[in-house]
Every structure is written in C-alpha cells, then in structure tokens.
Amino acid sequence: MRIDIMTLFPEAVAASLKISILGRAEKKGILDIRCVQIRDFTDNRQQQVDDYPYGGGWGCVMMAQPLKSCLDHIIGDAGERRRRVIYLSPQGKTFDEAAARRLAAEYDHLVLVCGHYEGVDERFIEECVDEELSLGDFVLTGGELAAMAVTDAVCRLVPGVLSDEECFTGESHWEGLLEYPQYTRPEVWEGRSVPAVLRGGNDAEIRRWRRKRMLERTMEKRPDLWDRRELSDEDEALLAELLKERSRRPLEEPVVCRPVTEADVEAVGLLFRQAKNYLRKNRVDQWQDGYPNEDTVRGDIDSGEGYVMTCGGRVAGYFCLSARPEPCYDAITDGKWRYEGPYTVIHRSCIGAEYRGTGLSERLISAAEELTRAMRIGSIRVDTHRHNEPMKKLLRRCAFQFRGNVIYQVGEGHDPRRQGFEKGLK
Ligand SMILES: C[S@@+](CC[C@H](N)C(=O)[O-])C[C@H]1O[C@@H](n2cnc3c(N)ncnc32)[C@H](O)[C@@H]1O
C-alpha cells in the first residue's frame, strides 16, 4: 500500500508515521508512506500557497494550482494503480472502521490531501478529489491529524502489517461490537482482581465470558452501535444469561455490619478512592476535594460513628451514622423536613466497585436503619450531590423522600449544592 500525504507540514506528519508498527512495516516494504510538501509545487517566487477568499471574509484559502501540480507529480511518480484521492474535511463522511476496511481492500494507492486555513479552493475538490472524509463533527486547524488517523487505521489492516489477522478481527468495531476488557499483571491492583475466569485457563469459558462482555459494554457504552446490530442466536442466549446475572449478582455471605477499627482504615481508604473515581467519571462534583480520606475514618473511629459492611470477611462498604444534628440541614430550602425530634444522618456511604449491582448498597442502608432503631431514634436524613443520580435512585428504592436543598461545606471551587432526603422509621 502506498500513501501520499499532501501537506504543508511533511516533517511533523512523517515523525509520527515512521515509528513503531507502521515504521517496521515500511522497512519490510509492505507500506510506502510519503509526506509531500505542497509548497514545493507553487508557480510563484514567494512559494505562496494561499490567497484571500473571493467575496471577502475571514482567513485565506489554499489555491488550486499548487495542489493540482503536487497531485500530478504524485500520480506521475506512482503510475497506474488502484488509486483514491481523498480530501480530509469536516464536511466529509465520518471516517470509521468500515471505511478503513474498504480503503485497505479496494485500493493500493491513497492520496490524502490536507487543507489548512479556511480550506481549499472548491474547484480543486470538484476536479481532483474522489471522496471527502471527516474525523468527526468538529473543526481542526488542518487536515494532518485526520490524515494520520486514516493512514494508521488503514495501514494496520494491510496484510503483513500486524503479525496476525486476529490482531484486528477481534477488536472494537470490527463486527460492530466493542472489545471485551483486557487485563495484565498484577493479579490484584488497588483492590481490584482480574476476573477469575481469565485465570482459570478454560479456553471455551474465556471465549464465552469475553463475548458476553462485548455485548454488555456495547449495549452500555454505545447504544447507537447496539441498535444497529442483528443478534445471532448464540448472542441472544448470552444476552439472556447476562441480563439474569446482572439482575442480582450473589453476595458472598455472611454480610455483616460492624464498627470500623484501625485495621480497616486502609481498606476503607480504597473504597473512598473507588467511589471518587466513579463520581468523577459520572461528572458528579462530590468528594473531589480530598474529602473523605483515611483521617476522616480515624475521626469516625474516635467518635464511634463509623461502620464497615463486610462480605465473607472482606471490607466491602462503609458509612458513618451520626446522631449529632447536621447544622446545614436547618437551612433547608425549597421544602422542609417532615419528622420532628432527633434524627440520625448517614455520611460517607460507599461500597467497593466490585459490589455494584449486588444489593450491598440496600443492605448498607438497612443496617443504618437498624442502628437508628436501636438508638430509639425515629428518622434518618442523608444528603447527596444534586447530580448524584445513582445515589438518589438508591435512596428512593429504599423509601427515602426528597425534602429540599441544602448547602454543604466543601472545598473551594467545588459545587456545594446537595439534595436532602429523609425516611421515617416505624
Ligand atoms: C479550519 S479547517 C477549514 C474548515 C472549513 N472552513 C469549513 O468550515 O468547512 C482547515 C482544514 O482542516 C481540515 N479539517 C478540519 N476539520 C476536519 C475534520 N473534522 N476532519 C478532517 N479534516 C478536517 C481540512 O483539511 C480543512 O481544510
């Protein structure tokens, strides 16, 4: 496969295409990637490639003549080939894996034209370009990044560039699915284990597990791809299994709620970090200011208000249950608390990443309710960030009700707005 990239910045483009896998394939003679300076083909002494747009307006437009002369030179040099001239443009069809496969299969010479400034004279596109490709619905300052993306995606599909066809046929987008999750050593990292099936060595089980994960993550991350799929009978059976598994994964018994001790501090710190990552990923500006941390847990140990949830002996969840009134709750707006008299407050509740979807959160809330009852207190309050949808859903599932908005003390630059929820205990 020969690729000529017509650009005003050939050195910059070449620097990133002549290395690693593509660089090695070029040395083996499988690829021939050339970056051609458009400026070398001007017919004026100043080597000017652009000029003002007719009709006025902002910026400059690349002239047709240097582009056409550059293209003629490339074609003359390459000779008769299955060729496609592509202009990288925000107005083109969005480039995707299907386009990469088509270009790799149907052509052995691609000429990629990189525009700059306001773009290129329309007459060059009409006269010389076979198709326009876009990297996405946004505007770049030049076509170089798009040309590099197209070159990379096409070239890795050229036979011999990767060691084996399987290197790309199993990957995301090959058959309209996203790839399964990948893991490498160590076996446990930040408290997260590599799934047992991948360590078990049973090839059939591994294949099955991977296929399920492909279906699962495509459904979750890319519903647009998912909706376009025809499901095979085998995929449908796997999907049914998956939905059943997801409806409730079993918890390792016994599930116990007990006061936190110094020996648990590190494990709880890990739960906090996982919860912070989860909130950050979901763009919830809660717990992003350093709070809570291991010192917060030590404070809870001193006040006797911290509790861990353990599953099969492992620390799996944490919360603080305080019978001290929360001062910011007195200033509730847009509603009011319903239950008079003493109440408990749940703070810092979280569960480990691997326990999501197991029902542990509900068990944590009911443990807090039991403790509140044991204190002979009739209601519980809790607040959560106004964008923390998973927490709000959980509270509603556990029969808490929204009462109004409160402002919590948080680090500077973070969003202090919280929603207050309440539940009366019979
Ligand atoms: C600033 S852009 C010109 C945009 C043009 N005036 C328009 O509004 O359609 C300059 C050059 O960057 C390249 N470019 C910009 N966005 C691109 C995208 N999304 N995909 C591919 N190339 C792009 C094109 O080669 C284009 O000629």
Ligand as a Chemical Component Dictionary entry (heavy atoms), coordinates in Angstrom:
data_LIG
# 
_chem_comp.id                   LIG 
_chem_comp.type                 NON-POLYMER 
_chem_comp.pdbx_formal_charge   0 
_chem_comp.three_letter_code    LIG 
# 
loop_
_chem_comp_atom.comp_id 
_chem_comp_atom.atom_id 
_chem_comp_atom.alt_atom_id 
_chem_comp_atom.type_symbol 
_chem_comp_atom.charge 
_chem_comp_atom.model_Cartn_x 
_chem_comp_atom.model_Cartn_y 
_chem_comp_atom.model_Cartn_z 
_chem_comp_atom.pdbx_ordinal 
LIG C1  C1  C 0  -10.125 25.248 9.675  1  
LIG S1  S1  S 1  -10.414 23.896 8.611  2  
LIG C2  C2  C 0  -11.453 24.587 7.393  3  
LIG C3  C3  C 0  -12.890 24.419 7.699  4  
LIG C4  C4  C 0  -13.809 24.954 6.645  5  
LIG N1  N1  N 0  -13.691 26.390 6.545  6  
LIG C5  C5  C 0  -15.240 24.585 6.975  7  
LIG O1  O1  O 0  -15.865 25.317 7.763  8  
LIG O2  O2  O -1 -15.735 23.558 6.490  9  
LIG C6  C6  C 0  -8.890  23.671 7.815  10 
LIG C7  C7  C 0  -8.637  22.289 7.312  11 
LIG O3  O3  O 0  -8.606  21.370 8.382  12 
LIG C8  C8  C 0  -9.033  20.099 7.940  13 
LIG N2  N2  N 0  -10.113 19.666 8.849  14 
LIG C9  C9  C 0  -10.752 20.427 9.748  15 
LIG N3  N3  N 0  -11.645 19.718 10.439 16 
LIG C10 C10 C 0  -11.569 18.458 9.983  17 
LIG C11 C11 C 0  -12.260 17.258 10.297 18 
LIG N4  N4  N 0  -13.212 17.230 11.216 19 
LIG N5  N5  N 0  -11.922 16.139 9.631  20 
LIG C12 C12 C 0  -10.963 16.155 8.695  21 
LIG N6  N6  N 0  -10.283 17.271 8.341  22 
LIG C13 C13 C 0  -10.584 18.409 8.981  23 
LIG C14 C14 C 0  -9.472  20.244 6.492  24 
LIG O4  O4  O 0  -8.476  19.713 5.668  25 
LIG C15 C15 C 0  -9.639  21.723 6.342  26 
LIG O5  O5  O 0  -9.364  22.159 5.029  27 
# 
loop_
_chem_comp_bond.comp_id 
_chem_comp_bond.atom_id_1 
_chem_comp_bond.atom_id_2 
_chem_comp_bond.value_order 
_chem_comp_bond.pdbx_ordinal 
LIG C1  S1  SING 1  
LIG S1  C2  SING 2  
LIG S1  C6  SING 3  
LIG C2  C3  SING 4  
LIG C3  C4  SING 5  
LIG C4  N1  SING 6  
LIG C4  C5  SING 7  
LIG C5  O1  DOUB 8  
LIG C5  O2  SING 9  
LIG C6  C7  SING 10 
LIG C7  O3  SING 11 
LIG C7  C15 SING 12 
LIG O3  C8  SING 13 
LIG C8  N2  SING 14 
LIG C8  C14 SING 15 
LIG N2  C9  SING 16 
LIG N2  C13 SING 17 
LIG C9  N3  DOUB 18 
LIG N3  C10 SING 19 
LIG C10 C11 SING 20 
LIG C10 C13 DOUB 21 
LIG C11 N4  SING 22 
LIG C11 N5  DOUB 23 
LIG N5  C12 SING 24 
LIG C12 N6  DOUB 25 
LIG N6  C13 SING 26 
LIG C14 O4  SING 27 
LIG C14 C15 SING 28 
LIG C15 O5  SING 29 
# 
